[in-house]
Every structure is written in structure tokens, then in C-alpha cells.
Amino acid sequence: MKPAITGLLAASLILMTGAAHTASIVDTVIAGARSRLSHGDCQLARAGAFCKKQRTLGKEPYETSSARSTLVNESSVANPSRSASPVGRWIVDDGDRRVQIMPCGKSLCGIISAAKPDAVDRFNPDPDQRNRTIINLPVLIEMTQTESNRWEGQIYNTRDGRTYFGKISLRNANLLEVEGNAPHALLVQTWIKDTDEPR
């Protein structure tokens, strides 16, 4: 409350009530005004600075820096950062084979690292290749990073002998989505990180 207004109020109260009670009445009025301002009555232009100060000093507990850092840490676990990578061994969605993803120059590539002993590339469009084992066969070819958790390139599917233009998307540390498009065909798979991968 401005000094001039306070003085005027005090003079008026002296005339009405006498000097004895003036101080206590003025204190009560000022305390009431501050109380109303601190409870969010901040629409008045004159009170803006006071309200801003009160809001700065009266932060809620969940706005503390430790709470914010906890939220950031949880978010980084749920959403892979730019440094996250699918490099490692993955279980293909049917569970009967493993794909090892590794760096190949500036890109990523993936080969079938484990499968049934009698598994061959029997749908290969080249008849001469249909009896070869699928172990060590490239299935992810020149996958180049396009976003923080996505790589695009070619995907060879041994189940139909088609080569797809596709992408792999790392959803979290243990989940990889594989999608591909080829003429008259669509490939959608979910691979799970092989937790028994040799160290």
C-alpha cells in the first residue's frame, strides 16, 4: 500500500476512532490486503509485481530440481536418445531364429546368427540359392539412421524371398519394430532383445 494512501487512511481513522485504535486498525487492513493478494487475487494491475513475487517464492514441491531430474531420467528410459542403438542380438518374432545387428561402415546391417540346422533359403528368387543355409545370411542391408531411433534401408525376408524397402524402429532397449514394403507385400514384425546374448 502506498505511503500517501496509508497516511490518508490513518488520518481518517484518527478523526473517526481516535488515535488509540488507529495503529491496530491500519495493521489489520494491511494484513487483510496482503492475505487477499497472496491467495491469487492478482487481476489488479497494481498488484502484479507483488503477486509475481509471491508465485516465485511459493513454488509447489513438485517443481523442485530433484523432481524434474527424476522425470527427465524416466523419460530418457522410455524414449531412446540419439545415442541409443539396436546393435546386438534380437529374437525374431516367431522365436526360431536370431538376428545379429552390427555396424557396417556408417550404416547398420544384420545377419541371421542362429536358426534351425535345416533352415534354408528356399524362397530365394534365384533357384541356385534355395538350398543354402540361412545362417550368416544378411537380412538387414545398409540401414541408415534417419531419426533418433529409426534406421531405413533394405530388409530381406527369408520366408517369402522378397527384398523390402523398410525401417527398424527402436521403441526401447528391448523392443525393435521391423516394417517393410515390397510390391504386393507388407512386412511387420516385432523383435525382442536376446537377454542371453554372449557378452
C-alpha positions in Angstrom: 0.0 0.0 0.0 1.5 3.4 -1.0 2.7 5.7 1.9 0.3 8.6 0.8 -2.7 6.3 0.8 -1.6 4.8 4.2 -1.3 8.3 5.7 -4.6 9.4 4.4 -6.3 6.3 5.8 -4.6 6.8 9.1 -5.7 10.5 9.3 -9.3 9.5 8.5 -9.3 6.8 11.2 -7.9 9.2 13.8 -10.8 11.5 13.1 -13.3 8.6 13.3 -12.0 6.5 16.1 -9.3 8.4 17.9 -5.5 7.8 17.9 -5.6 5.0 20.4 -7.0 2.4 18.0 -5.6 3.8 14.7 -2.4 1.7 14.6 -4.2 -1.6 15.2 -6.9 -0.9 12.6 -4.3 0.1 10.0 -2.3 -3.1 10.7 -5.5 -5.2 10.3 -6.3 -3.5 6.9 -2.8 -4.0 5.5 -2.7 -7.7 6.7 -6.1 -8.3 5.1 -5.0 -6.8 1.8 -1.8 -8.9 1.7 -3.7 -12.0 2.5 -6.1 -11.5 -0.4 -3.2 -10.9 -2.8 -1.3 -14.0 -1.6 -4.4 -16.1 -2.3 -4.4 -15.3 -6.0 -6.3 -12.0 -6.3 -3.8 -10.8 -8.9 -6.1 -9.3 -11.6 -5.4 -5.8 -10.4 -2.6 -4.1 -12.3 -1.2 -2.5 -9.2 -0.8 -5.9 -7.5 1.0 -7.6 -10.4 4.5 -7.2 -9.0 3.6 -8.4 -5.6 1.8 -11.5 -7.0 4.7 -12.3 -9.2 7.0 -12.2 -6.2 4.6 -14.4 -4.2 4.4 -17.0 -7.0 8.2 -17.1 -7.3 8.7 -17.7 -3.6 5.8 -20.1 -3.3 6.7 -22.9 -5.7 5.0 -26.2 -5.3 7.1 -29.1 -4.1 6.8 -31.0 -7.4 8.6 -28.2 -9.2 11.9 -28.8 -7.3 15.0 -29.6 -9.4 15.3 -33.1 -8.0 11.7 -33.9 -9.1 12.4 -32.5 -12.6 15.6 -34.6 -12.9 13.6 -37.7 -11.9 11.1 -37.0 -14.7 13.9 -36.5 -17.2 15.6 -39.8 -16.2 12.3 -41.7 -16.6 11.6 -40.1 -20.0 15.1 -41.0 -21.3 14.5 -44.6 -20.4 11.1 -44.7 -22.1 12.3 -42.9 -25.2 15.7 -43.8 -26.6 18.1 -40.9 -27.0 20.1 -40.1 -30.1 22.9 -42.3 -28.8 20.6 -45.4 -28.4 21.4 -48.2 -30.8 19.9 -51.5 -31.9 23.3 -53.1 -32.1 23.1 -56.6 -30.5 21.2 -59.8 -30.9 17.5 -60.0 -31.4 14.9 -62.8 -31.3 12.7 -62.7 -34.4 9.0 -62.7 -33.6 8.4 -66.4 -34.3 11.3 -67.2 -31.9 13.0 -69.8 -34.1 15.9 -67.5 -35.2 18.2 -64.7 -34.0 19.4 -61.7 -35.9 22.7 -60.0 -35.0 22.8 -56.3 -35.8 26.2 -54.7 -36.1 27.8 -51.5 -37.5 28.8 -51.8 -41.2 30.6 -48.6 -42.1 28.3 -45.7 -41.4 25.2 -47.9 -41.6 23.9 -50.9 -39.7 23.5 -54.4 -41.1 22.0 -57.6 -39.7 22.6 -61.3 -40.3 20.8 -64.4 -39.1 23.1 -65.6 -36.4 21.1 -68.6 -35.2 18.4 -70.8 -36.7 17.3 -74.4 -37.1 20.0 -76.6 -38.6 17.9 -77.5 -41.6 16.7 -73.9 -42.3 17.5 -73.0 -45.9 16.7 -70.0 -48.2 14.1 -72.0 -50.1 12.1 -69.0 -51.3 15.0 -67.2 -52.9 14.1 -65.9 -56.4 17.4 -67.4 -57.6 16.9 -71.2 -57.8 20.6 -71.8 -57.3 20.4 -70.2 -53.9 17.5 -72.1 -52.5 19.5 -74.8 -50.8 21.9 -72.5 -48.9 21.7 -72.2 -45.2 20.2 -69.0 -43.8 22.8 -68.8 -41.0 25.0 -65.8 -41.7 22.6 -64.6 -44.4 22.2 -60.8 -44.5 18.7 -59.7 -43.8 19.2 -56.0 -42.8 21.1 -54.2 -45.5 22.6 -50.7 -45.3 20.2 -49.4 -42.6 20.9 -45.7 -42.3 19.8 -43.6 -39.4 17.1 -41.2 -40.3 15.8 -40.2 -36.9 16.9 -40.6 -33.3 15.5 -44.1 -33.0 14.9 -45.2 -36.7 17.0 -46.6 -39.5 16.0 -47.2 -43.1 17.3 -49.5 -45.7 16.5 -52.9 -47.2 15.2 -56.0 -45.5 15.4 -59.5 -47.0 12.7 -61.8 -45.7 13.7 -65.5 -46.0 10.0 -66.5 -45.5 9.0 -65.2 -48.9 12.2 -64.5 -50.8 11.3 -60.8 -51.1 13.5 -57.8 -50.5 11.6 -54.9 -48.9 12.4 -51.3 -48.6 11.9 -50.9 -44.8 12.8 -49.4 -41.5 13.6 -50.6 -38.0 12.5 -48.5 -35.0 13.9 -48.9 -31.5 11.0 -48.5 -29.1 13.0 -49.2 -26.0 16.1 -51.1 -25.0 14.3 -54.5 -25.5 11.9 -53.9 -28.3 12.5 -53.4 -32.0 9.8 -52.9 -34.6 10.6 -54.0 -38.2 8.5 -52.8 -41.1 8.9 -53.3 -44.8 7.1 -52.7 -48.1 7.5 -54.6 -51.3 5.2 -54.8 -54.4 2.0 -56.5 -53.2 3.6 -57.3 -49.8 3.9 -55.8 -46.3 6.3 -57.0 -43.6 5.5 -56.1 -39.9 7.4 -57.8 -37.1 8.4 -57.2 -33.5 11.8 -58.4 -32.4 12.8 -58.8 -28.7 16.3 -58.3 -27.4 18.0 -61.5 -26.6 18.9 -61.3 -23.0 21.1 -64.4 -23.3 23.4 -62.8 -25.8 27.0 -63.7 -25.1 29.0 -60.8 -23.5 
